[in-house]
């Protein structure tokens, strides 16, 4: 059966996904947790391809948080092996589909082989421009914000709070902070703010993911574990987003007309 068309999705949409539930998906089947990560990697491929077809401009996937270092060493080691394999297998697909791939997060703690695979994938896809795929690896939004503030220590300071001042030129200061934040996470140039944040696995929290970039993001949660997250549900999330009214602090047009008439 052909898929029904989506409501109009804005061009250049930035979708971020917290890919939760791999381990619980495997445990529910009494399988090793790593089988869930392998299944989750297959879902990544399907959703990346779907996002490009739907016209998504930037797709950021939460692959490994800074807190994930607390997991058993055997699981972490298996994840690094899977990351290397995934980068090697998906780079040709990215090239064939015009997808630029980059990794955001810390790099000083990554195994050398993983870092080399990241750098090779980034270099190979640097000229692609149909969609930007970003993988957040060893990523913490709070750590990134602190690092960005450290980079801006020479900027004007608010005398009352001692923090970098946004009152001198708020637009320029926010722009500088955003640039410093990108430098802190090795982001290749500024990315647009997140429009839609999806989280699978039944949890409803941000888990230290893109806190600055999600200031006005629409949130969409599902009970579906990441390995079972299919294109149909991804399209459902996009359709729901397209129907939402985003006001960014303004009032709705109809409310403005009503106020003017009173």
C-alpha positions as a printed Julia matrix, in Angstrom:
262×3 Matrix{Float64}:
   0.0     0.0    0.0
   1.48    3.41  -0.91
   2.31    5.7    1.98
   0.02    8.68   2.52
   1.71   12.03   1.93
   2.96   13.93   4.94
   1.66   17.37   5.84
   4.1    20.02   4.66
   7.36   19.69   6.6
   9.5    22.87   6.67
  12.63   22.62   4.53
  15.87   22.13   6.42
  14.15   20.59   9.43
  16.48   19.57  12.28
  15.37   16.33  13.9
  17.18   14.93  16.95
  16.58   11.41  18.26
  17.4     9.8   21.59
  17.67    6.19  20.47
  16.61    4.48  23.68
  15.71    0.87  24.39
  18.32   -1.33  22.68
  19.36   -3.15  25.84
  15.83   -3.55  27.2
  14.66   -4.81  23.79
  17.29   -7.58  23.93
  16.7    -8.41  27.59
  12.97   -8.81  26.98
  13.9   -11.58  24.53
  16.51  -13.05  26.9
  19.25  -12.17  24.45
  22.61  -10.51  25.2
  22.32   -6.73  25.35
  24.72   -6.39  22.41
  22.16   -8.0   20.1
  19.96   -5.01  20.86
  22.71   -2.63  19.81
  23.22   -4.55  16.57
  19.48   -4.4   15.87
  19.53   -0.7   16.76
  22.25   -0.08  14.18
  19.98   -1.54  11.49
  17.25    0.87  12.61
  19.7     3.76  12.26
  20.17    2.87   8.6
  16.41    2.76   7.94
  15.66    6.02   9.73
  18.56    7.89   8.1
  17.34    6.84   4.67
  13.76    7.79   5.58
  14.84   11.18   6.93
  16.58   12.0    3.68
  13.5    10.98   1.67
  11.29   13.19   3.85
  13.5    16.22   3.27
  15.05   16.48   6.75
  18.01   18.84   6.61
  19.87   17.8    9.78
  19.49   14.56  11.75
  21.3    14.27  15.1
  21.36   10.85  16.79
  22.34   10.3   20.42
  24.64    7.3   20.08
  26.77    7.32  23.26
  26.45    9.74  26.17
  29.23   10.77  28.54
  27.33    8.87  31.25
  27.42    5.66  29.2
  31.02    5.16  30.36
  29.42    3.83  33.57
  28.21    0.71  31.74
  30.07   -2.64  31.92
  33.4    -2.56  30.09
  32.44   -5.53  27.9
  29.35   -3.7   26.63
  31.34   -0.52  25.96
  34.0    -2.47  24.07
  31.33   -4.13  21.93
  29.81   -0.71  21.2
  33.13    0.65  19.95
  33.5    -2.33  17.63
  29.97   -1.76  16.35
  30.62    1.96  15.82
  33.72    1.23  13.73
  31.87   -1.33  11.62
  28.88    0.96  11.19
  31.0     3.92  10.09
  32.86    1.75   7.57
  29.67    0.26   6.1
  27.59    3.43   6.08
  30.12    5.87   4.63
  29.61    4.56   1.06
  25.82    4.8    1.59
  26.2     8.37   2.75
  28.23    9.21  -0.34
  25.66    7.58  -2.62
  22.84    9.57  -0.98
  24.56   12.93  -0.61
  24.72   12.73   3.2
  27.4    14.49   5.19
  28.38   12.58   8.33
  29.97   14.16  11.38
  30.41   13.29  15.02
  29.83   15.68  17.92
  31.12   15.22  21.46
  34.45   14.69  23.18
  37.24   12.94  21.31
  40.0    12.69  23.88
  38.56    9.55  25.52
  37.72    7.59  22.37
  39.78    4.54  21.35
  42.27    5.4   18.62
  40.64    3.04  16.1
  37.24    4.69  16.65
  38.69    8.18  16.27
  40.41    7.18  13.04
  37.15    5.75  11.68
  35.32    8.97  12.59
  37.89   11.17  10.9
  37.89    9.01   7.77
  34.07    9.12   7.5
  33.97   12.88   8.07
  36.64   13.55   5.47
  35.04   11.26   2.88
  31.6    12.88   3.18
  32.69   16.49   3.75
  31.4    17.73   0.38
  27.94   16.12   0.65
  25.05   18.54   1.15
  21.68   16.79   0.73
  21.42   16.04   4.47
  23.69   16.41   7.5
  23.83   13.34   9.75
  25.39   14.0   13.16
  26.21   11.25  15.64
  26.6    12.34  19.27
  29.35   10.17  20.77
  30.8    10.7   24.26
  28.47   13.69  24.41
  27.18   15.73  27.36
  25.24   18.95  26.83
  26.15   20.25  30.28
  29.86   19.61  29.72
  29.61   21.33  26.33
  27.93   24.41  27.83
  30.59   24.69  30.53
  33.34   24.35  27.9
  31.71   27.06  25.77
  31.57   29.45  28.73
  35.26   28.78  29.38
  36.01   29.76  25.79
  34.18   33.07  26.25
  35.92   34.2   29.44
  37.3    37.25  27.64
  33.84   38.5   26.63
  32.01   41.31  28.47
  30.86   40.21  31.94
  27.61   41.01  33.69
  28.64   42.93  36.84
  25.76   41.45  38.86
  26.17   37.77  38.0
  29.78   37.56  36.85
  28.64   35.6   33.79
  29.32   36.55  30.15
  26.9    39.37  29.43
  24.11   39.0   26.87
  22.95   42.57  27.39
  25.7    44.27  25.39
  24.35   42.83  22.14
  22.08   39.88  22.83
  21.94   38.63  19.26
  25.69   38.83  18.8
  26.37   37.25  22.21
  24.05   34.32  21.53
  25.73   33.87  18.15
  29.18   33.84  19.77
  28.05   31.41  22.45
  26.55   29.08  19.84
  29.83   29.17  17.9
  31.82   28.42  21.06
  29.47   25.55  21.86
  30.06   24.1   18.39
  33.83   24.32  18.89
  33.52   22.53  22.23
  31.83   19.51  20.63
  33.85   19.5   17.39
  30.78   20.5   15.35
  31.77   21.47  11.79
  30.05   24.85  11.58
  26.81   25.97  13.16
  23.82   23.64  13.06
  20.26   24.95  13.16
  18.34   24.75  16.42
  16.51   21.46  16.94
  12.94   21.58  15.62
  11.77   18.12  16.67
  13.17   15.87  19.39
  12.08   12.23  19.3
  12.76    9.78  22.12
  12.01    6.08  21.86
  11.86    3.52  24.68
   9.12    5.0   26.85
  11.19    7.51  28.85
  10.28   11.19  28.78
  13.4    13.2   29.56
  16.25   14.89  27.69
  19.1    12.99  29.39
  21.69   15.74  28.9
  21.16   15.89  25.13
  21.32   19.16  23.14
  19.97   21.26  26.02
  20.86   24.6   24.4
  19.8    23.56  20.91
  16.43   22.18  22.13
  15.26   25.46  23.71
  12.2    25.59  21.41
  12.12   22.0   20.15
   8.84   20.14  19.88
   9.03   16.91  21.9
   7.66   13.56  20.72
   7.85   10.4   22.86
   7.01    6.8   22.05
   6.93    3.55  24.0
   8.51    1.75  21.02
  12.02    0.47  21.67
  14.58    1.78  19.2
  15.14   -1.55  17.34
  11.39   -1.64  16.57
  11.12    2.03  15.57
  10.0     1.89  11.93
   9.64    4.4    9.13
   5.87    4.53   9.61
   6.27    5.77  13.17
   8.97    8.23  12.13
   6.59    9.63   9.54
   3.91    9.82  12.24
   6.23   11.96  14.37
   6.93   14.27  11.42
   3.22   14.54  10.64
   2.43   15.4   14.25
   5.17   18.04  14.22
   3.8    19.58  11.02
   0.4    20.04  12.66
   1.75   21.82  15.74
   1.69   25.6   16.02
   5.08   27.0   16.96
   4.9    30.57  18.32
   8.37   31.12  19.91
   6.89   33.38  22.58
   4.49   35.2   20.27
   0.7    34.89  20.45
  -1.27   33.07  17.78
  -2.54   35.26  14.87
  -6.18   34.64  15.82
  -5.49   35.69  19.4
  -3.9    38.89  18.15
  -6.95   39.72  16.04
  -9.25   39.03  18.99
  -7.19   41.29  21.27
  -7.25   44.09  18.69
 -11.03   43.87  18.5
 -11.52   44.18  22.27
